[in-house]
Amino acid sequence: MLGEIIAIGDELTSGRVLNSTSRFAAAQLFASGHEIIAMTTIGDDEELIGRTLRLALERAEFVVVTGGLGPTSDDLTNAAVSAALSRPSTLYPEILRKIEAHGRHLPSERRLAMEKLAWLPLGAHALHSEAKSAGYFLVHAGKPLFFLPGVPQEMEELLLETVITRLAVWEGEEVRQVRQKLFKITGLAESEINRRLAHLEGEGQRLKIGYYPVFPEVHLSLTVSAPESREAEAIITESAARVAALLGEDCYGEGDDTLEEVVGRLLAERGLAVAVAESCTGGLIAHRLTRVPGSSAHLIGGVVAYSNSLKEQILKVNPETIARHGAVSGECAEEMAEGIRALAKADLSLAVTGIAGPGGGSEDKPVGTVWFALADRAGARSFLHRFPGDRHQVQALAAQTGLDLLRRHLLARRAARTDSGQN
């Protein structure tokens, strides 16, 4: 079914509270085979709530509304629904009895305020027997409308226990099977990804491709729908294979994969251990690697060598190298990589040195200039990148690029061993 989600609350529109309820609802409803055509966040305004609800009813087959069901004066959802749908506010004695039973210990003014929860639009049906989980549904113009609390935990329980199950058996529902794949891409601009896949977008309405920049990478969603499960599975399998082939190694993973997890798996697969030497990233690469449980099996450790003297003393960078080429150079990066590899006795090492800004740049080496080096028993190789953005963006892009260099190097090693017939 086609659905719409409406989240209500000034705390959401002011940015004081993150709207996690809509995201959760959309994910769960999609996983259950429904498609969300719109998600709206609005403030506590009775007229706006009513107008938004009427618009949702025109374009969706069901509506989920969260927030505005509490006992305070700014909880206006019920009044708005009553006015917008011409359903008079009606006292529900069974809900009132629950409120009175649970509220005996409360001060009288608080009990009086709680009674507001027992007044619902005519035709409403409570979703839960507990008053603390205020929620109800009603049918209007043949369409189910669900009204859930804005408190995330209460909303999530009601959505899973009642909304999903009621929609699953809704009479007249056109059963559709929806499948989705999420691809994660690094090192490619969104426009280039779109260019590679543009010809797939015109192959029918059953296939949808979405592009989502999630700095410092791009995520791509592949969504298909079909009347039957077998058909949906066949389409998503065939389409995903084509997308993966077109993206190649620029796609580092799918679903919940993170780049550091992929790097960790590749290191574990080959039985290799890595060490890192960082300057401009300040330990960000090591931090990302250690976010993965079990990373101690493949990460020996790292050194943040910000000053030239520390690069020389700990990483054994030759002072003449810095004097001749500068600390931000391929030569320095290679010696940093060799130094940390020897110090840690690692199979593989990564080094990064650069200018994150906002100062420190020059005509030859502008802000955003970053050198990387990878070292293994075959020697060290350096790579130059120039990143846009402010200091934090340059550091994030440098950490992402460093991890991606590790990933591509490990993939190349795996391919070389496969070609040579080694296990």
Secondary structure by P-SEA (a helix, b strand, c coil): ccbbbbbbccccccccccaaaaaaaaaaaaaacccccbbbbbcccaaaaaaaaaaaaacccbbbbbccccccccccaaaaaaaaacccccccaaaaaaaaaacccccaaaaaaaccccccccccccccccccccccccccccbbbbbbbccaaaaaaaaaacaaaaaaacccccbbbbbbbbbbbccccaaaaaaaccccccccccbbbbbbbcccbbbbbbbbbcccaaaaaaaaaaaaaaaaaaacccccccccccaaaaaaaaaaaabbbbbbbbccccaaaaaaaacccccccccccccccccaaaaaacccccaaaaaacccccaaaaaaaaaaaaaaaccccbbbbbbccccccccccccccbbbbbbbcccbbbbbbbbbbccaaaaaaaaaaaaaaaaaaaaaaaaaaaaaaccc
